[in-house]
Amino acid sequence: MEAIKSYKTLIEAPIDLIEEYFKVKQRALEVIFSVKLSKKAHLSFNKEDSESLEMSC
């Protein structure tokens, strides 16, 4: 058996990077919770996204 000791180091991130991370996370949660549930899950896409999805299939 081998024992491994780990060390925690603090990493300083720029505040604007942290703010953008939380904006992206908030947007992702909004999309996840905007799913309407009935017997099937329905996602709403704008016209351009919908067309690109249809072409990729």
N, CA, C and O atoms as a Tinker XYZ file with bonds, in Angstrom:
   228  protein
     1  N      0.853000   -1.174000    0.000000    73     2
     2  CA     0.000000    0.000000    0.000000    64     1     3
     3  C      0.895000    1.232000    0.000000    63     2     4     5
     4  O      1.944000    1.264000    0.644000    81     3
     5  N      0.450000    2.247000   -0.743000    73     3     6
     6  CA     1.236000    3.461000   -0.870000    64     5     7
     7  C      0.442000    4.637000   -0.311000    63     6     8     9
     8  O     -0.740000    4.792000   -0.618000    81     7
     9  N      1.072000    5.447000    0.490000    73     7    10
    10  CA     0.421000    6.640000    1.042000    64     9    11
    11  C      0.883000    7.860000    0.255000    63    10    12    13
    12  O      2.072000    8.037000   -0.010000    81    11
    13  N     -0.085000    8.694000   -0.113000    73    11    14
    14  CA     0.239000    9.904000   -0.866000    64    13    15
    15  C     -0.283000   11.096000   -0.080000    63    14    16    17
    16  O     -1.449000   11.142000    0.311000    81    15
    17  N      0.597000   12.053000    0.141000    73    15    18
    18  CA     0.189000   13.268000    0.846000    64    17    19
    19  C     -0.099000   14.347000   -0.195000    63    18    20    21
    20  O      0.677000   14.545000   -1.130000    81    19
    21  N     -1.203000   15.030000   -0.024000    73    19    22
    22  CA    -1.543000   16.086000   -0.970000    64    21    23
    23  C     -1.414000   17.450000   -0.295000    63    22    24    25
    24  O     -1.553000   17.577000    0.922000    81    23
    25  N     -1.150000   18.445000   -1.102000    73    23    26
    26  CA    -1.012000   19.806000   -0.620000    64    25    27
    27  C     -1.995000   20.695000   -1.359000    63    26    28    29
    28  O     -2.230000   20.517000   -2.554000    81    27
    29  N     -2.552000   21.627000   -0.663000    73    27    30
    30  CA    -3.486000   22.570000   -1.264000    64    29    31
    31  C     -2.748000   23.878000   -1.523000    63    30    32    33
    32  O     -2.128000   24.440000   -0.619000    81    31
    33  N     -2.819000   24.361000   -2.770000    73    31    34
    34  CA    -2.201000   25.644000   -3.083000    64    33    35
    35  C     -3.291000   26.591000   -3.570000    63    34    36    37
    36  O     -4.201000   26.190000   -4.295000    81    35
    37  N     -3.190000   27.816000   -3.173000    73    35    38
    38  CA    -4.152000   28.822000   -3.591000    64    37    39
    39  C     -3.754000   29.383000   -4.945000    63    38    40    41
    40  O     -2.582000   29.678000   -5.183000    81    39
    41  N     -4.714000   29.527000   -5.815000    73    39    42
    42  CA    -4.469000   30.110000   -7.125000    64    41    43
    43  C     -5.272000   31.396000   -7.208000    63    42    44    45
    44  O     -6.481000   31.404000   -6.979000    81    43
    45  N     -4.606000   32.450000   -7.528000    73    43    46
    46  CA    -5.266000   33.743000   -7.647000    64    45    47
    47  C     -5.773000   33.902000   -9.075000    63    46    48    49
    48  O     -4.981000   33.922000  -10.017000    81    47
    49  N     -7.084000   34.016000   -9.240000    73    47    50
    50  CA    -7.677000   34.208000  -10.568000    64    49    51
    51  C     -8.114000   35.660000  -10.703000    63    50    52    53
    52  O     -8.540000   36.277000   -9.727000    81    51
    53  N     -8.009000   36.206000  -11.910000    73    51    54
    54  CA    -8.489000   37.583000  -12.116000    64    53    55
    55  C     -9.987000   37.668000  -11.833000    63    54    56    57
    56  O    -10.739000   36.751000  -12.165000    81    55
    57  N    -10.414000   38.763000  -11.225000    73    55    58
    58  CA   -11.812000   38.917000  -10.816000    64    57    59
    59  C    -12.755000   38.884000  -12.012000    63    58    60    61
    60  O    -13.873000   38.382000  -11.900000    81    59
    61  N    -12.316000   39.417000  -13.169000    73    59    62
    62  CA   -13.190000   39.400000  -14.341000    64    61    63
    63  C    -13.405000   37.989000  -14.859000    63    62    64    65
    64  O    -14.472000   37.686000  -15.394000    81    63
    65  N    -12.414000   37.121000  -14.711000    73    63    66
    66  CA   -12.563000   35.728000  -15.108000    64    65    67
    67  C    -13.590000   35.027000  -14.224000    63    66    68    69
    68  O    -14.406000   34.245000  -14.711000    81    67
    69  N    -13.547000   35.305000  -12.944000    73    67    70
    70  CA   -14.496000   34.718000  -12.000000    64    69    71
    71  C    -15.915000   35.219000  -12.297000    63    70    72    73
    72  O    -16.869000   34.442000  -12.270000    81    71
    73  N    -16.048000   36.515000  -12.578000    73    71    74
    74  CA   -17.364000   37.071000  -12.893000    64    73    75
    75  C    -17.946000   36.443000  -14.154000    63    74    76    77
    76  O    -19.135000   36.127000  -14.197000    81    75
    77  N    -17.124000   36.259000  -15.176000    73    75    78
    78  CA   -17.590000   35.647000  -16.418000    64    77    79
    79  C    -17.981000   34.190000  -16.204000    63    78    80    81
    80  O    -18.945000   33.711000  -16.802000    81    79
    81  N    -17.240000   33.485000  -15.356000    73    79    82
    82  CA   -17.586000   32.101000  -15.026000    64    81    83
    83  C    -18.989000   32.028000  -14.441000    63    82    84    85
    84  O    -19.786000   31.175000  -14.832000    81    83
    85  N    -19.290000   32.921000  -13.508000    73    83    86
    86  CA   -20.605000   32.899000  -12.882000    64    85    87
    87  C    -21.713000   33.319000  -13.847000    63    86    88    89
    88  O    -22.843000   32.845000  -13.729000    81    87
    89  N    -21.403000   34.210000  -14.805000    73    87    90
    90  CA   -22.392000   34.584000  -15.822000    64    89    91
    91  C    -22.719000   33.377000  -16.699000    63    90    92    93
    92  O    -23.886000   33.121000  -16.995000    81    91
    93  N    -21.701000   32.645000  -17.109000    73    91    94
    94  CA   -21.909000   31.458000  -17.938000    64    93    95
    95  C    -22.676000   30.403000  -17.158000    63    94    96    97
    96  O    -23.581000   29.764000  -17.694000    81    95
    97  N    -22.317000   30.221000  -15.897000    73    95    98
    98  CA   -23.005000   29.240000  -15.061000    64    97    99
    99  C    -24.476000   29.619000  -14.886000    63    98   100   101
   100  O    -25.348000   28.752000  -14.948000    81    99
   101  N    -24.756000   30.901000  -14.669000    73    99   102
   102  CA   -26.129000   31.362000  -14.513000    64   101   103
   103  C    -26.919000   31.127000  -15.790000    63   102   104   105
   104  O    -28.067000   30.687000  -15.730000    81   103
   105  N    -26.326000   31.412000  -16.943000    73   103   106
   106  CA   -27.006000   31.201000  -18.226000    64   105   107
   107  C    -27.300000   29.722000  -18.448000    63   106   108   109
   108  O    -28.379000   29.366000  -18.923000    81   107
   109  N    -26.349000   28.865000  -18.107000    73   107   110
   110  CA   -26.557000   27.426000  -18.256000    64   109   111
   111  C    -27.708000   26.954000  -17.368000    63   110   112   113
   112  O    -28.532000   26.149000  -17.801000    81   111
   113  N    -27.773000   27.442000  -16.144000    73   111   114
   114  CA   -28.868000   27.061000  -15.241000    64   113   115
   115  C    -30.211000   27.578000  -15.745000    63   114   116   117
   116  O    -31.226000   26.896000  -15.605000    81   115
   117  N    -30.228000   28.783000  -16.334000    73   115   118
   118  CA   -31.475000   29.313000  -16.890000    64   117   119
   119  C    -31.984000   28.416000  -18.008000    63   118   120   121
   120  O    -33.181000   28.141000  -18.090000    81   119
   121  N    -31.079000   27.958000  -18.871000    73   119   122
   122  CA   -31.481000   27.083000  -19.970000    64   121   123
   123  C    -31.972000   25.748000  -19.434000    63   122   124   125
   124  O    -32.977000   25.222000  -19.913000    81   123
   125  N    -31.281000   25.197000  -18.453000    73   123   126
   126  CA   -31.673000   23.910000  -17.876000    64   125   127
   127  C    -33.060000   24.007000  -17.249000    63   126   128   129
   128  O    -33.894000   23.123000  -17.444000    81   127
   129  N    -33.309000   25.073000  -16.499000    73   127   130
   130  CA   -34.589000   25.195000  -15.808000    64   129   131
   131  C    -35.705000   25.722000  -16.695000    63   130   132   133
   132  O    -36.862000   25.746000  -16.276000    81   131
   133  N    -35.382000   26.147000  -17.915000    73   131   134
   134  CA   -36.422000   26.618000  -18.821000    64   133   135
   135  C    -37.067000   25.471000  -19.596000    63   134   136   137
   136  O    -37.984000   25.693000  -20.387000    81   135
   137  N    -36.594000   24.262000  -19.373000    73   135   138
   138  CA   -37.171000   23.093000  -20.042000    64   137   139
   139  C    -38.580000   22.882000  -19.515000    63   138   140   141
   140  O    -38.798000   22.795000  -18.307000    81   139
   141  N    -39.540000   22.799000  -20.438000    73   139   142
   142  CA   -40.929000   22.581000  -20.049000    64   141   143
   143  C    -41.186000   21.080000  -20.033000    63   142   144   145
   144  O    -40.908000   20.384000  -21.009000    81   143
   145  N    -41.705000   20.600000  -18.949000    73   143   146
   146  CA   -41.942000   19.168000  -18.832000    64   145   147
   147  C    -43.415000   18.842000  -19.030000    63   146   148   149
   148  O    -44.287000   19.394000  -18.359000    81   147
   149  N    -43.666000   17.958000  -19.939000    73   147   150
   150  CA   -44.966000   17.331000  -20.077000    64   149   151
   151  C    -44.619000   15.858000  -20.201000    63   150   152   153
   152  O    -43.842000   15.346000  -19.395000    81   151
   153  N    -45.164000   15.173000  -21.172000    73   151   154
   154  CA   -44.723000   13.790000  -21.354000    64   153   155
   155  C    -43.377000   13.740000  -22.051000    63   154   156   157
   156  O    -42.693000   12.717000  -22.011000    81   155
   157  N    -42.991000   14.834000  -22.687000    73   155   158
   158  CA   -41.694000   14.946000  -23.340000    64   157   159
   159  C    -41.064000   16.263000  -22.904000    63   158   160   161
   160  O    -41.761000   17.204000  -22.526000    81   159
   161  N    -39.768000   16.313000  -22.962000    73   159   162
   162  CA   -39.073000   17.558000  -22.657000    64   161   163
   163  C    -39.000000   18.403000  -23.922000    63   162   164   165
   164  O    -38.701000   17.884000  -24.998000    81   163
   165  N    -39.270000   19.699000  -23.801000    73   163   166
   166  CA   -39.238000   20.611000  -24.941000    64   165   167
   167  C    -38.226000   21.710000  -24.670000    63   166   168   169
   168  O    -38.260000   22.363000  -23.627000    81   167
   169  N    -37.331000   21.902000  -25.618000    73   167   170
   170  CA   -36.368000   22.984000  -25.524000    64   169   171
   171  C    -36.731000   24.040000  -26.551000    63   170   172   173
   172  O    -37.189000   23.714000  -27.646000    81   171
   173  N    -36.531000   25.289000  -26.208000    73   171   174
   174  CA   -36.805000   26.349000  -27.170000    64   173   175
   175  C    -35.484000   26.860000  -27.737000    63   174   176   177
   176  O    -34.568000   27.194000  -26.985000    81   175
   177  N    -35.389000   26.921000  -29.058000    73   175   178
   178  CA   -34.202000   27.411000  -29.748000    64   177   179
   179  C    -34.602000   28.587000  -30.622000    63   178   180   181
   180  O    -35.739000   28.668000  -31.087000    81   179
   181  N    -33.663000   29.499000  -30.842000    73   179   182
   182  CA   -33.964000   30.560000  -31.795000    64   181   183
   183  C    -33.870000   30.000000  -33.206000    63   182   184   185
   184  O    -33.417000   28.871000  -33.395000    81   183
   185  N    -34.287000   30.768000  -34.184000    73   183   186
   186  CA   -34.426000   30.275000  -35.556000    64   185   187
   187  C    -33.099000   29.751000  -36.114000    63   186   188   189
   188  O    -33.067000   28.686000  -36.731000    81   187
   189  N    -32.002000   30.496000  -35.900000    73   187   190
   190  CA   -30.703000   30.094000  -36.449000    64   189   191
   191  C    -30.218000   28.776000  -35.841000    63   190   192   193
   192  O    -29.718000   27.908000  -36.556000    81   191
   193  N    -30.363000   28.630000  -34.538000    73   191   194
   194  CA   -29.944000   27.402000  -33.877000    64   193   195
   195  C    -30.784000   26.224000  -34.347000    63   194   196   197
   196  O    -30.266000   25.129000  -34.566000    81   195
   197  N    -32.072000   26.453000  -34.498000    73   195   198
   198  CA   -32.970000   25.388000  -34.936000    64   197   199
   199  C    -32.615000   24.919000  -36.342000    63   198   200   201
   200  O    -32.606000   23.720000  -36.622000    81   199
   201  N    -32.323000   25.875000  -37.228000    73   199   202
   202  CA   -31.951000   25.511000  -38.601000    64   201   203
   203  C    -30.623000   24.754000  -38.631000    63   202   204   205
   204  O    -30.473000   23.798000  -39.393000    81   203
   205  N    -29.663000   25.173000  -37.811000    73   203   206
   206  CA   -28.365000   24.498000  -37.816000    64   205   207
   207  C    -28.488000   23.083000  -37.253000    63   206   208   209
   208  O    -27.771000   22.180000  -37.684000    81   207
   209  N    -29.389000   22.886000  -36.296000    73   207   210
   210  CA   -29.608000   21.547000  -35.763000    64   209   211
   211  C    -30.260000   20.641000  -36.804000    63   210   212   213
   212  O    -29.909000   19.468000  -36.928000    81   211
   213  N    -31.214000   21.200000  -37.550000    73   211   214
   214  CA   -31.877000   20.401000  -38.588000    64   213   215
   215  C    -30.896000   19.997000  -39.671000    63   214   216   217
   216  O    -30.976000   18.878000  -40.178000    81   215
   217  N    -29.976000   20.869000  -40.040000    73   215   218
   218  CA   -29.012000   20.571000  -41.098000    64   217   219
   219  C    -27.981000   19.551000  -40.656000    63   218   220   221
   220  O    -27.460000   18.802000  -41.482000    81   219
   221  N    -27.677000   19.508000  -39.359000    73   219   222
   222  CA   -26.642000   18.606000  -38.872000    64   221   223
   223  C    -27.144000   17.160000  -38.738000    63   222   224   225
   224  O    -26.338000   16.240000  -38.604000    81   223
   225  N    -28.449000   16.956000  -38.772000    73   223   226
   226  CA   -29.000000   15.598000  -38.628000    64   225   227
   227  C    -28.980000   14.841000  -39.917000    63   226   228
   228  O    -29.408000   13.688000  -39.963000    81   227
